[in-house]
């Protein structure tokens, strides 16, 4: 390392110094001949030495380049230590100057200012050629330009100086270093600080078929296959499309030029500034200069799409681009309308104007994620933005709405203000996920998303993951390139959202908004870290006279994994006093014994616990108690034998609450006699907490079974939704046990009264569906799904009758809101001709939402031949979008008749699946958890472990979670199954 650097310096530097010292001398006299001979001899020796040194340097340089280019991974492994790969090591300029390409992070010596990027796109052979001109500033003296490139064929490189002596700088050598996906340009002389330079690179590459970088996709229009090409650069794939400084901190402006055949149109982040047509029918589009932004938000597309548009009151042009037939059918109208309203909502909420003159929404057939928030050109997979009102259920509409709300929020949190580094990706994803519910509430206030649906869909779901010993802090250190994809998981999204919601409730709405505005205004067009946010929130609180150190509070929640269980119990020795304890909640309490290194830390949080006391007719107003110690005592209102305690009011806090058994008995009695005394949010929270506390062994197994006896009286959707989620989890554990019928009968007994009371969706005399209120529709759907899933005969007969009527009349009169339940029930119970009928309808349907429901229904068959056929067709044909391939495998796994088939298929096809989704770890994690969550025997656990050992690595975090979940399943059977069924046998309500 040091030799290479010295050879460069001496080889060039000494020869320059020697040349400068040679001058014309007068003829020598006799007296100086001896001295002259010595000088000549010295000169000859020096020249010979210089030749030898130069030769050695050249040989070493050639060998080093070969090593760097061909054995980069080996070199990289040698440097994969925390000190080498952290940002601190990069601040050591001398170390950087030696071999800066060996570090994960780019050296800090250069900072890009502007990119001019010109691309020619060849859709006939799926290639593109490009030229990028990058203007950058030199921060520290260096001879190296280190840029990210991946799979690019670099053809020509020129480096220019923009300083007092403008011109081309001599390049000593240049090479790829594949381990860190960089291209290294070593100059003969150093670039100087505070001066600007330019690098011009020409290159070419493939338009990939793997959904990352600049990739291609296709669709059918009137029987003709059409192609399009689009970018997906987040998190580290801009380097697949052009040489760049591909880290979020290196923001710059971009000017994009796209040249392509005239039959296509092209899009980018900014509007077209000028367009020219060539004689050969090709078009060149020059796009306006962007604001300062990170490379991974740059985007472009070349396609045959058409569009619809609208204009906001502030003059922003919004267009939605999609397949021509989707635009003609009106499938894009809904998303366009809500986007216009959302831009205005966010501008008012954040008090920061949208920064660009236009916003394009692009619906593509294939994409590795639901959507990507590229600034001014957000890309969505078709299923998440195209809505067919006549056949789409309210659940589908809700899901689509929330995806759009999420991506529009990113135009501020992500695009305008970007996290400094990937360890704080939750700073953008957590906010966007939280605002899915806040923004949807703005669009549809009656849906009541933030106060209700957030609990079941975000809080309860992420606590399942974060209660595992294999969880991780929300802010994760990133030391290797593979870690970057790993941080995009539900912990970042859902835990981030839950912590933001908790903090917003502590701060109060107006103070929270003021803090957000200050944060966005201070860091707009730049980058921010979590401490920047905490400081702005603390300042906002101080202006209200509340001296709370937000950083001190929130560091406990973001830098520690997991969450606490808060136990509240009546203190017998002190009147009207409760004892409150906190400890780290984990499902497997033995994990602390198995992994003492992980759990020897003193997990402790500053917990904003809201508390109320109540009795059969009254509940007190809530008080807030900050719990900072492991054990504390606090005075509360008057307590007696009939008074119960309720903690975490409306579940605004990110923690579970437990009570002594006497308090649980009082709460269950309250639910049985008058549940409305307790809020809807807390009723759902009690159900979720009690099932999970029992699952982890904190409570006896009969407590959750007792609490759901009140459900026939429950009139609200949310507690039913919380109960159904918990019951389906139990169902996966129990459906292969001998006494399963005891469990299913018990569930049906609680469900039947509500099912018969609510009935099925009704139609008017003209055959149209009568729309009920959203919450009523969702409750009816939830109860019907439970009834059909657990074997209610009336539910089965109704579903089969609806399917039969559709087949005989060829008119689908099944209400959209229950079509997925009816289709699945019919396929599972009826003749295989029904499967073929649904398969035919899947092929012929043009409605994106309907195709998805039909495809999932096909996974419900009890015929393993048909399930196997579906699995093979999904993976091997273009009939099924990539996202739906994963859903097919997961849904087959959820079918009791297909579980082992899906598990076997997953193992057999792992290499293909991993190569297709390997870089999109979010999808891979979803797949792994989906096909392993039902495994619950010792032999299946052994199968899983053997497969992981033989699979050659990859998706390590997802497999670690899978093993822990299956181990917990096995353990639950050995410890609690007998106790569980014993209570069911004795229960008078069983």
Secondary structure by P-SEA (a helix, b strand, c coil): caaaaaaaaaaaaaaaaaaaaccccccccccaaaaaaaaaaaaaaaaaaaaaaaaaaaaaaaaaaaaaacaaaaaaaacccccccccccccaaaaaaccccccccccccccccccbbbbbbbcccccccbbbbbbbbbccccccbbbbbccccccbbbbbbccccccbbbbcccccccccbbbbbbbcccccccbbbbbbbbbccccccccccccccccccccbbbbbbbbbcccccccccccccccccbbbbbbbbbbccccbbbbccccccbbbbccccbbbbbbcccccccccccccccccccccccccccbbbbbbbccaaaaaaccaaaaaaaaaaaaaaaaaaacccccccbbbbbbbccccccccccccbbbbcccccccccccccaaaaaaaaaaaaaaaaaccccccccccccccccaaaaaaaaaaaaaaaaacccccccccccccccaaaaaaaaacccccccccccccaaaaaaaccccccaaaaaaaaaaaaaacaaaaaaaaaaaaaacccccccaaaaaaaaaaaaaaaccccaaaaaaaaaccccbbbbbbbbbccccccbbbbbbcccccccccccccccccccccccccbbbbbbbcccccccbbbbbccccbbbbbbccccccbbbbccccccccbbbbbcaaaaaaaaaaaacccccccaaaaaaaaaaaaaaaaacccccaaaaaaaccccccccaaaaaaaaaaaaaaaaacccccaaaaaaaaaaaacaaaaaaacccccccccccccccaaaaaaaaaaaaaaaaaccaaaaaaaaaaaaaaaaccccccccccaaaaaaaaaacccaaaaaaaaaaaaacccaaaaaaaaaaaaccccaaaaaaaaaaaaccccccaaaaaaaaaaaaaccccaaaaaaaaaaaaaaaaaacccaaaaaaaaaaaaccccccaaaaaaaaaaaaaccccaaaaaaaaaaaaaaaaaaaaccaaaaaaaaaacccc
